[in-house]
Amino acid sequence: MSTIEMISLLGIIAGLAIFVIMSIKGFQLVITAWVAAIAVILTSGQPIMEMITETWANGFVGFIRGYFLIMAPLSST
């Protein structure tokens, strides 16, 4: 395993740890996912803006589109 692959693997583990710790501390999941994704992107060696705008944003929008009714507020005021 090369050095770049090791750094990338450590970035994935760090991103997962960041996600878990921030979730336990009560941060919003959108912010938590974004911070964890940035940690993984920075250690992967991929272009940062391309990964955020094309990969992460498309995945996030797909998740929101698929689970919109579950996340929509059901209470009436």
C-alpha positions in Angstrom: 0.0 0.0 0.0 1.5 3.3 -1.0 1.8 6.4 1.1 -1.0 8.2 -0.7 -3.4 5.3 -0.2 -2.5 5.3 3.5 -3.2 9.0 3.9 -6.5 8.5 2.0 -7.5 5.6 4.3 -6.6 7.7 7.4 -8.8 10.5 6.0 -11.7 8.2 5.6 -11.3 7.0 9.2 -10.9 10.6 10.4 -14.0 11.6 8.5 -16.0 8.8 10.1 -14.7 9.8 13.5 -15.6 13.4 12.9 -19.1 12.5 11.8 -19.7 10.3 14.8 -18.3 12.7 17.4 -20.1 15.7 15.9 -23.4 13.7 15.8 -23.0 12.7 19.4 -22.3 16.3 20.4 -25.6 17.4 18.8 -24.5 19.3 15.7 -26.9 19.4 12.7 -26.3 16.5 10.4 -25.9 18.7 7.3 -23.0 20.6 8.9 -21.6 17.3 10.3 -21.7 15.6 6.9 -20.1 18.6 5.2 -17.2 18.8 7.7 -16.6 15.0 7.5 -16.7 15.2 3.7 -14.2 18.0 3.7 -11.8 15.9 5.9 -12.0 13.0 3.4 -11.6 15.2 0.3 -8.6 17.0 1.7 -6.8 13.8 2.4 -7.8 12.0 -0.8 -5.8 14.3 -3.2 -8.9 15.0 -5.4 -9.8 18.5 -6.6 -11.7 20.1 -3.7 -14.2 22.2 -5.6 -15.1 19.5 -8.1 -15.6 16.9 -5.3 -17.9 19.3 -3.3 -20.0 20.6 -6.2 -20.3 17.5 -8.3 -20.0 14.5 -5.9 -21.1 15.6 -2.4 -23.7 18.1 -3.5 -25.3 15.7 -6.0 -25.5 13.0 -3.4 -27.0 15.3 -0.8 -29.6 16.6 -3.2 -30.5 13.0 -4.1 -30.9 12.1 -0.5 -33.1 15.2 0.2 -35.2 14.4 -2.9 -35.7 10.8 -1.8 -36.6 11.5 1.8 -38.3 14.8 1.5 -41.7 13.7 2.8 -40.1 12.1 5.9 -38.2 15.3 6.7 -41.1 17.7 5.9 -42.6 19.1 9.0 -45.9 17.4 9.8 -47.2 19.9 12.4 -49.7 22.6 11.5 -49.6 26.0 13.1 
